[in-house]
Amino acid sequence: MVYEPREDSFLLRDKLLEQFKGKKIGVSVDIGTGSGIIALALSSFSEKIFACDIDAEAVKAAKQKLDSANAGNVNVFKSDLFKEFPGVKADLIVFNPPYLPLGEDDYYDESLHGGRKGVEVTVEFLEQAKEFLSENGVVFFVASSTADIPFLERKLKELKYRFEVIGKKHFFFEDILIYKARLS
Ligand SMILES: C[S@@+](CC[C@H](N)C(=O)[O-])C[C@H]1O[C@@H](n2cnc3c(N)ncnc32)[C@H](O)[C@@H]1O
């Protein structure tokens, strides 16, 4: 299923555009591109973008969106996190992950649920991202206050990331958090 951009997508996109205003960077990566909204924003300040999604339908939708916007610097492909990635070193890696905790009675949705704690997919992403970050590379990702945030922050420290929350907005039943992290 293709994730229709919503408040979390817009908050992440706006934070990225704000943080990279007036800058030009080399390689960026958009994991879980969905409709391609984040990859499109990255294309305005990056020379080359690699965007992937685990969902074939999302890959198709993102390709269409980026083609119609003439974003020729984006390479979109199907991948489970970094599995199919070429050996790139990225200045910026972004992920708006499935971040909701999966409840006992929930029907699992790959675009929404990040595991029982809501952050298992994110933690796996953070582990893999280390290999693909350039020396001064930075990671941006989304989390929800409904997830196990203490567990996430413990893992960030264990993985040797320095991090801060650079955006926070309340929507309906949760706070959406935007994290910025670098390897220390
Ligand atoms: C919350 S949506 C975000 C979509 C889009 N980036 C946005 O901000 O609107 C999460 C996306 O991650 C994708 N996804 C989930 N698990 C993934 C994985 N292991 N590897 C790559 N993509 C994944 C889903 O298919 C979905 O498109």
The ligand as an SDF file (V2000), in Angstrom:
LIG
                    3D

 27 29  0  0  0  0  0  0  0  0999 V2000
    5.3060    6.0940    7.3180 C   0  0  0  0  0  0  0  0  0  0  0  0
    5.5750    5.6050    5.6560 S   0  0  0  0  0  0  0  0  0  0  0  0
    6.5000    7.0050    5.0230 C   0  0  0  0  0  0  0  0  0  0  0  0
    6.3920    7.2170    3.5330 C   0  0  0  0  0  0  0  0  0  0  0  0
    7.0340    8.5270    3.0240 C   0  0  0  0  0  0  0  0  0  0  0  0
    8.4600    8.5490    3.2440 N   0  0  0  0  0  0  0  0  0  0  0  0
    6.3930    9.7250    3.6900 C   0  0  0  0  0  0  0  0  0  0  0  0
    7.0530   10.3790    4.5020 O   0  0  0  0  0  0  0  0  0  0  0  0
    5.2220   10.0200    3.4000 O   0  0  0  0  0  0  0  0  0  0  0  0
    6.7900    4.3200    5.8450 C   0  0  0  0  0  0  0  0  0  0  0  0
    7.3040    3.7270    4.5310 C   0  0  0  0  0  0  0  0  0  0  0  0
    8.3790    2.8130    4.8190 O   0  0  0  0  0  0  0  0  0  0  0  0
    8.2520    1.6610    4.0010 C   0  0  0  0  0  0  0  0  0  0  0  0
    8.9610    0.5660    4.6710 N   0  0  0  0  0  0  0  0  0  0  0  0
    8.5590   -0.1680    5.7490 C   0  0  0  0  0  0  0  0  0  0  0  0
    9.5160   -1.0600    6.0910 N   0  0  0  0  0  0  0  0  0  0  0  0
   10.5490   -0.8760    5.2190 C   0  0  0  0  0  0  0  0  0  0  0  0
   11.8140   -1.5040    5.0490 C   0  0  0  0  0  0  0  0  0  0  0  0
   12.2190   -2.5080    5.8540 N   0  0  0  0  0  0  0  0  0  0  0  0
   12.6220   -1.0950    4.0320 N   0  0  0  0  0  0  0  0  0  0  0  0
   12.2170   -0.0960    3.2020 C   0  0  0  0  0  0  0  0  0  0  0  0
   11.0230    0.5360    3.3100 N   0  0  0  0  0  0  0  0  0  0  0  0
   10.2090    0.1560    4.3060 C   0  0  0  0  0  0  0  0  0  0  0  0
    6.7410    1.4680    3.8620 C   0  0  0  0  0  0  0  0  0  0  0  0
    6.4210    0.6650    2.7470 O   0  0  0  0  0  0  0  0  0  0  0  0
    6.2710    2.9230    3.7490 C   0  0  0  0  0  0  0  0  0  0  0  0
    6.2520    3.3520    2.4050 O   0  0  0  0  0  0  0  0  0  0  0  0
  1  2  1  0
  2  3  1  0
  2 10  1  0
  3  4  1  0
  4  5  1  0
  5  6  1  0
  5  7  1  0
  7  8  2  0
  7  9  1  0
 10 11  1  0
 11 12  1  0
 11 26  1  0
 12 13  1  0
 13 14  1  0
 13 24  1  0
 14 15  1  0
 14 23  1  0
 15 16  2  0
 16 17  1  0
 17 18  1  0
 17 23  2  0
 18 19  1  0
 18 20  2  0
 20 21  1  0
 21 22  2  0
 22 23  1  0
 24 25  1  0
 24 26  1  0
 26 27  1  0
M  CHG  2   2   1   9  -1
M  END
$$$$
